[in-house]
Amino acid sequence: MLAFAPLDAAVGVASHAVSTLASAVAPLAGGAATAVAIVAFTVAVRLLVAPLTVAQVRGERRRTALAPQVAELRRRYGGDPARLQRELLDLYGTAGASPLAGCLPALLQAPFFLIMYRLFTAGDPAPLAGELAGVPLGHHLADGLAGAAGPVWGVLLAALLALAWLASRRMRRTMAASSASPAGPAPAAGSKSSGGPGSSGGPKPSGGPGSSGGAASSREAAGAGGVAGDVGAAVGRLLPLLPYAMLPVALVVPLAGVLYLVTTTAFTALEHAVLRRDRQTTRPTLDRNS
């Protein structure tokens, strides 16, 4: 594998931190000191990026609150995707709810995940020293499930699957809440709202000047909107599947890597549970002030 100096330097720092923590807890944890150190180091890093997650959740709340306005814009400009995009960006900018803000915590955690993956696969013996419930931290699933390895791997993989399911369900609910609105479907391109200016006029005679050009423009706008809708629907179907991407990774990394995956995923689940409880507690106050 090609070496990448900044990444290798970060891996060295992480390895030193894990080794230092393992030495500190060795009198209490014994042979499981390195496993405890991996959990503690993962939690420490997640706490460092916790403010970003809080900002992400606040952004999600703002976007959910804007759902009726978003639906109205889609109804009004459904036949003009370019205008709709401008109006949505203006709405999100005014409310301080960037649609890309939710990606920031995940993007910032990605380098840490890469560092931890490299830490457990680069051949450094320090982070793989020790054991978990009698199973070496350097043990791979392909090495077999004899003895204590079977129960340990079974518990960790089952926990990872359950956490992935919870994360997927949370993503589905968030997406459903963001897209829910009392407004009806967007009108067809080129149509006018009832009661609006010009709506009481009679139908235009077919074949009149500019009628073919207007119809063509309407069809092009409708086609563009349909393509955008198809892409959005495809993305909406794929996003809830992303949490399950950890499972194939868990099948190839050593036990130490699986322990990291379970720890960081459990931290995410706990983090969102706490933030969701805070939202439910403060919702009546927000409703009274609105």
N, C-alpha and C positions, 0 to 999 in steps of 0.2 A: 504494500500500500504506500502511495506517495506521501511523503511527509509534508505537512503544512505548518510552518513555524509558529504563527499565532495560535493555531489550534493546539499544537503540541505543548506550547508554553502554558496555555490554559489547562490542559490535561495535567501537566505537572503540578500546577497550583492545586487543582482539585485532588490529585493523589496525595499531596502533602497534607492537605486539610483533613482528608479521610484518615490518614495514618495518625495525625496528631490527635484527632478525636478518639480513635481506637485506643491509643495509648492512655488517654485520659480516663476512659471508661473500662479499661481492662480489669482493674481490681474488682469491679462489680459485675461486669458482663462475662468475664472469662473468655472462652473460645468464641463467643458470639459478639465480641467487642467490635469487630469490623462491621458486622451486620448492623449493630446499633449505630455505629458511626455513619454508615451509609444513610440510614433513616434520618439521623439528626442533621446531616449535611444537606440532604434533600429538603427537609422542612425549613432549614435556615435560608436556603436560596429561594424557596417559594415565598417565605415571609418578606424577603427583599422586594419581590415583584408583586406582592399583594396589593399595594396601592394602585397598580395598573389594572388589576382585576376589579377593584372597587370602581375605578373610572369606567371600565368596560360595562359593568352592571348598571351604573348610572346612565350610561349612554343607551343601553337597551331599554331602560325605563322611559327615557325621553322619546325614543323611537316608537315605543308602544303607545305613549300618550299622543303622538302625532298621527297615529293610524287613521283617524277620521279625516284629517286634513289631506293626508296622502291619498286616501280613497277619493276624495273630492277632486283632487288634481288629476287623478287617473280618469275620472269620469269626464272632466272638462277637456282634458288634452289627450285623451286616449288615441285620437287619430293623428297626433303630431308628436312622435317619440322625441324629437330633438327639443321641442318646447317643453314637453313633460320633464325631460332630464334637467333642463335649466331650472324649471320651477321647483323640482324636488331638491336640487342642490341649494337653491335659495332658502327653501323652507328649513332644511337640515342646518344650514349655516346660521340662520337667524335663531334657531332653537338651541344651537350648540350641540347638535346630535349628529356627528359625522357618521355616515353609514360604514366607514372603514375603521372606526375607532375600535370595534370589537375584535379586529384582527391583531391589534397591537400586542396584547399580552401573549397571544400564541406565537407571534413572530419573535418576541423577545425570549420566550422560553425555548424556541427551537435550537438556538446555539447551545444552551445548557444541555438539552437532550443529546445533541451531537457530541458534546464534551463527555457526558456520562457514558454514552455508547462507546466512544473511543477509549475511555478510561477502563472499561471492562473487556475490551477486545484487543487492546494494543499489546498485550503480553506482559504488562507490569504486574508483578506478583503481589505488590502491596495491597491494592484494593480487593484482591481475591483471597487474601489470607484469612484464616478463620473459617467458621462454619455457622450454619443455621440449623438448629435442631439435629445436629449430627451429620449434616450434609455439607460438604465443602462448598464455599461460595463460587469456586471456579467450575462447579459441576454443570454440565450441559444436559439438556433433555435427551439428546442422542446418546449420552453415556449410559443410559439405562435407568430404570426405576426400582431397582432392587433395594431392599432394606427401607431406611427412612426416607429415601429419595422420592418414592411414590407418594406418600402422604404430603410431604412438604411441597412438591411440585403441584400436586392436586389442589391443595388449599390455595396456593398462590395463583394458579391459573383460574380457578373458580372465582376467586376474589376479583381478578382482573376482568373476567367476563362480566361479572355482576356490575362492576364499576363502569365498564364500557356501555352496558345496557342503560344504566342510570344516566350517563352523560348523553347518550343518544336520545333518550326520552326527554331530557331537559332541553336539548336542542330543538326537538320537534315542537315542544310546547312553546318555546320562545319564538320560533318562526311562525307558529299558528297565531300567537298573541300579536305579533308585529303585523301580520297580514290581515287580521280580523278587522272588520269595519262594518258599520251599519249601512254604508252606501251600497247602492246597487251596482251592477256591472257597468263597465264603461260603454258608452254608446258607440255605435258604429262610426267609422271615420266619415267625416263629411256631413253627419246628421246634426240637427239643431235641437236644443232642448225645447220642450213644449213651453209655450208662454214667453219665450225669449223673443228678441227683436227679429222680425222677419218670419216668425213661425206661423203667423196667421195667413200668410200669403198662399196663394194656390200653387199647385205643382208646376214646375217649369216644363215647358214643352220639350220633349226629347228632340235631339238634333239641333238645339239652339246653339248660338255662338258660345264657344268655350265649354260646352257641356261634356264633350268627350275628354278634353284636357282635365277638367275637374274630376271626372270619374277615374281617369288614369291616376291622378295624384292621390285620390282617396284610396284606390287599390294599392298603390305603392306604400302609402302610410300604414294602411291596415296590414300589409304584408310585413313591413318592418316591425310593427308592434307585435305581430304574431310570432316573428322570429325571436324578438326579445323575450316574449312571454314563454316560449319554448325553452330558451336558454335558462331563464330564471327557474322554471319548473324542474329542469334537469339538475341544476345546482341544488335546489331545495331537496331533491331526492337523494343526492350524493352526500350532502353535508352531515346528516344524521348517521351515516355509515363510517365517518372518519374515526370516531372513538374505537371502533373495532380494528383499526389498523395496528394497534398495539399488540394484538394477539399473535400475528405472524412474527413480529419482532421478538416476542417472548419465547418463541420456539427455537430461536437461534442464538440468543445471548446467554451467558452463564447465569447461574442463580442470583448472583449479585445484581445483575442488570434487571432481572425480573423483580427483585425486591425494590429496586429503585422505581420501576414502572408502577408497581402497586402503591408505593408510598406517595408518589406525585399525583397519581389519579385519585387516591383516597383524599389527599389534601384538597384537590379541586372540588370533589363532591362535598366535603365538609364546608369549604369556603362558600360555595353556592348555597348550601343549606342555611348557613348563618346569615348570608346576605338576603336570602329570600324571606327568612323569618323577620329580619329587620324591616323589609319592605312591607310585610303584612302588619307589623306593629305600627308603622308610621302612616299607613294608608288612610285611616280615619282622619288624622290630622290634616293630611294633604287634601282630603275631600272637603273638609270644612273650610279650608282657606281658599279653595278654588272657587 
